[in-house]
């Protein structure tokens, strides 16, 4: 489902030099597999997810998702592949404040291969316990409810691969546990592969498969 080979990304420093953030030689995830990556803030794990998703362009290397090579595509083609194959759950939710809960999910679906399906969007929001909040705006929801909207939006297009960047980071313990259980359950139902990154040991302990990002990231520390 996901294959990464010799992936590199560096950024310019204020002094005009370059610092390498990501150098992953080999990484793979099978269909339906759920893996948690452990990594501290600043370790490059979010950059790694953004490279997989095609939000950032790699300096070199290869990312293939369900047989399609993300790193060989231009920006608009990456956008299309992301809409067709990926669901991304952000720590900060990234909901559009001027749109209702239902509209947020529909807008995300509109970029996918099936288009905006109102019945399925409602079904997903009911699935995450928000069927009674369809016409509410994000500002009218609790933090935990906003995260559930983000989960519904990420999974509404039936992605092959779900990326989750510290998805419980802004939630308290109970709501974080509920959100994580929901993400994993829906991924299992849809046979979507799940790659989650976190520094929270309680979150990581929920996964049978865990890896340290430092163990796969070959960046040389200064």
C-alpha positions in Angstrom: 0.0 0.0 0.0 2.8 2.4 0.9 6.4 2.1 -0.3 9.1 4.6 0.5 12.6 4.4 -1.0 15.6 6.7 -0.3 13.3 9.7 0.6 15.2 12.9 1.4 14.1 16.4 2.4 16.2 19.4 3.5 15.4 23.0 4.3 17.4 26.3 4.0 18.7 27.7 7.2 18.7 31.5 7.9 22.4 31.5 7.3 21.9 30.2 3.7 23.0 26.6 4.3 20.8 23.5 4.2 19.8 21.1 7.0 18.5 17.7 6.2 15.3 16.8 8.1 14.3 13.5 6.5 16.3 10.7 5.0 14.3 7.4 5.1 16.0 4.7 3.0 13.2 2.1 3.1 9.7 2.0 4.7 6.6 0.1 3.8 3.0 -0.4 5.0 0.7 -3.2 3.8 -3.0 -2.9 3.1 -5.0 -2.7 6.3 -1.8 -2.5 8.4 -1.8 -0.1 11.4 1.5 1.3 12.6 2.5 3.9 15.1 5.7 5.9 14.7 7.2 7.3 17.9 9.0 10.7 17.5 9.6 13.8 19.6 8.7 17.3 18.5 11.2 18.5 15.8 12.2 15.0 14.8 10.9 15.3 11.3 8.0 13.0 11.6 5.4 15.6 10.5 7.6 16.4 7.5 7.7 12.7 6.7 3.9 12.5 6.7 3.7 15.6 4.5 6.2 14.1 2.0 4.1 10.9 1.8 1.0 13.0 1.3 2.6 15.1 -1.4 2.0 18.3 0.6 5.7 18.8 0.4 7.8 17.9 -2.6 10.8 15.7 -1.8 14.4 16.6 -2.7 14.8 13.0 -4.0 13.5 9.5 -3.5 10.3 7.7 -4.1 6.9 7.4 -2.4 4.4 5.0 -4.0 0.8 4.7 -2.7 -1.3 1.8 -3.9 1.0 1.5 -6.9 0.9 5.2 -7.9 4.2 7.1 -7.5 3.5 10.4 -5.6 7.0 11.7 -6.1 6.8 11.5 -9.9 3.8 13.9 -10.1 3.4 17.6 -10.4 1.5 19.6 -7.8 -2.0 19.3 -9.3 -1.5 15.6 -9.9 -0.4 15.1 -6.3 -3.5 16.9 -5.2 -5.6 14.5 -7.3 -3.8 11.4 -6.0 -4.1 12.6 -2.4 -7.9 13.1 -2.8 -8.3 9.7 -4.4 -6.1 7.6 -2.1 -5.4 9.4 1.2 -7.1 10.6 4.4 -5.1 13.0 6.6 -6.0 13.7 10.2 -4.3 16.8 11.5 -3.6 17.6 15.1 -5.1 21.1 14.6 -8.1 19.6 12.8 -7.9 22.2 9.9 -11.7 22.6 9.8 -13.1 25.6 7.8 -14.8 27.8 10.3 -17.2 29.4 7.9 -18.7 26.0 6.9 -21.0 23.8 8.8 -20.0 20.3 10.0 -21.7 18.7 7.1 -20.2 21.2 4.6 -16.7 20.5 5.9 -17.1 16.8 5.1 -18.8 17.5 1.7 -16.0 19.9 0.7 -13.4 17.3 1.5 -15.4 14.7 -0.5 -15.7 17.0 -3.5 -12.1 16.5 -4.4 -12.3 12.7 -4.4 -13.2 10.4 -7.2 -16.9 9.9 -6.1 -17.6 13.6 -5.5 -19.7 15.1 -2.7 -22.1 12.4 -1.6 -24.5 14.0 0.9 -25.9 10.7 2.1 -22.5 9.2 2.8 -21.3 12.4 4.5 -24.3 12.2 6.8 -23.6 8.5 7.4 -20.0 9.2 8.3 -21.0 12.0 10.7 -23.5 9.7 12.3 -20.8 7.1 12.6 -18.7 9.4 14.6 -21.6 10.5 16.8 -22.4 13.8 15.2 -25.5 13.2 13.3 -27.3 15.7 15.5 -24.7 18.5 14.8 -24.7 18.6 11.0 -25.7 22.3 10.8 -23.4 23.5 13.5 -20.2 25.4 12.9 -16.8 24.2 14.2 -16.7 27.0 16.8 -20.0 25.7 18.3 -18.4 22.3 19.0 -16.1 21.0 21.7 -12.5 20.1 20.9 -13.4 16.4 20.9 -16.3 17.0 18.6 -14.1 18.9 16.2 -11.7 16.1 16.0 -14.5 13.7 15.2 -15.5 15.9 12.3 -11.9 15.8 11.1 -12.0 12.0 11.4 -15.2 11.8 9.4 -13.8 14.1 6.7 -10.6 12.1 6.4 -12.4 8.8 6.0 -15.4 9.9 3.9 -13.6 9.2 0.6 -12.8 5.6 1.7 -9.0 6.2 1.5 -6.5 3.4 1.0 -4.1 5.0 3.4 -4.8 7.2 6.5 -2.1 9.5 7.9 -2.7 10.7 11.5 -0.4 13.4 12.9 -0.7 13.5 16.7 -4.5 13.2 16.4 -5.0 13.1 20.1 -2.6 15.9 20.9 -5.2 18.6 21.6 -7.6 16.3 23.4 -7.9 15.2 27.1 -7.3 11.6 28.0 -10.8 10.3 27.7 -11.6 12.1 24.4 -8.2 11.2 23.0 -8.8 7.5 23.8 -12.2 7.7 22.1 -10.9 9.4 19.0 -8.0 6.9 18.6 -10.4 3.9 19.0 -12.7 5.5 16.4 -9.9 6.1 13.9 -8.6 2.5 14.2 -12.1 1.0 14.0 -13.2 2.8 10.9 -9.8 2.0 9.2 -10.3 -1.7 10.0 -13.9 -1.5 8.6 -12.6 0.1 5.4 -9.4 -2.0 5.2 -7.4 1.2 5.1 -3.8 1.2 6.2 -3.1 3.6 9.1 0.2 5.4 9.8 0.1 7.4 13.0 2.8 9.5 14.5 2.9 10.5 18.2 5.2 11.2 21.2 2.4 10.1 23.6 3.4 6.7 25.1 -0.2 5.9 26.0 -1.2 6.3 22.4 1.7 4.3 21.1 1.0 1.5 23.6 -2.4 1.0 21.8 -0.6 -0.3 18.7 0.7 -3.8 18.2 3.1 -2.4 15.6 5.4 0.4 16.7 8.6 1.9 15.4 10.9 4.7 16.5 11.1 7.3 13.7 14.7 7.9 14.7 15.4 4.2 13.7 14.2 4.7 10.1 15.3 8.3 9.7 19.0 8.3 8.7 19.6 12.0 9.2 23.0 12.6 10.7 22.8 14.7 13.8 25.2 17.6 14.2 
